[in-house]
Amino acid sequence: MEMTVYNPQKGRLETIDATFTDENTTWFDNCTKRHQVYMITDFEGGLLIREFDYGCPMWIYDVCRADIGFDQKKARELKKRYA
């Protein structure tokens, strides 16, 4: 799926082609409010973090879901560090 992501390492938006499967993505179905982390996806040696809204996911290099223990709260903290 082609999509626009924010790349904080480059400070700009980019278009990528990502595939979301059970093998590379963790979904958090407990989201009820905007800005909660809705899903995390391993992508090309980095991590896509998507919030529960219509904004762009963030692509953070050199980290994967296992590095943060597949944890929603740790993903949110990581995203805040780069925002």
C-alpha positions in Angstrom: 0.0 0.0 0.0 1.5 3.3 -1.0 1.3 5.9 1.7 2.8 9.1 3.0 4.8 9.0 6.2 6.7 11.5 8.3 10.5 10.8 8.4 11.9 12.7 11.4 15.5 11.8 10.5 15.1 13.8 7.3 12.5 16.2 8.6 10.1 15.7 5.8 7.2 13.7 4.4 8.0 10.7 2.1 6.0 8.3 0.1 6.6 4.6 0.8 5.1 1.3 -0.3 4.4 -0.8 2.8 2.6 -4.1 3.4 0.7 -4.7 6.6 0.5 -8.4 7.7 0.2 -10.3 11.0 3.9 -11.1 10.7 5.1 -7.4 10.6 2.4 -5.5 12.3 0.9 -5.2 15.8 -2.5 -3.6 16.1 -3.9 -2.1 19.3 -7.7 -2.4 19.2 -8.1 -0.7 22.6 -7.9 2.8 21.0 -10.7 5.2 21.7 -9.0 8.6 21.5 -7.1 10.5 18.9 -3.3 10.3 19.2 -3.3 6.9 20.8 -0.9 4.5 19.0 -3.1 2.3 16.8 -0.4 0.2 15.1 3.3 -0.5 14.9 4.9 -2.0 11.8 8.4 -3.3 11.1 9.4 -1.6 7.8 12.8 -1.7 6.1 14.9 -1.9 9.3 12.8 0.7 11.0 9.4 1.2 12.7 6.2 2.8 11.4 4.1 4.2 14.2 0.5 5.1 13.3 -1.9 6.9 15.6 -5.7 6.6 15.9 -6.4 9.5 13.6 -6.1 10.6 10.0 -2.5 11.8 10.3 0.6 10.3 8.7 2.5 7.5 10.4 6.0 8.2 11.6 8.9 6.2 10.3 11.8 5.8 12.8 15.0 4.1 11.7 17.0 1.4 13.5 14.3 0.2 15.8 11.8 -2.7 15.5 8.7 -3.9 17.4 10.8 -6.4 19.4 13.1 -3.6 20.6 10.2 -2.0 22.4 8.6 -5.2 23.5 5.6 -4.8 21.1 4.4 -2.3 23.6 1.9 0.5 22.8 3.1 2.8 25.6 6.8 2.4 24.6 5.8 3.2 21.0 4.1 6.4 22.1 7.2 7.4 24.1 9.4 6.7 21.2 7.2 8.8 18.9 7.3 11.7 21.3 11.1 11.5 21.4 11.2 12.2 17.6 8.2 14.6 17.4 
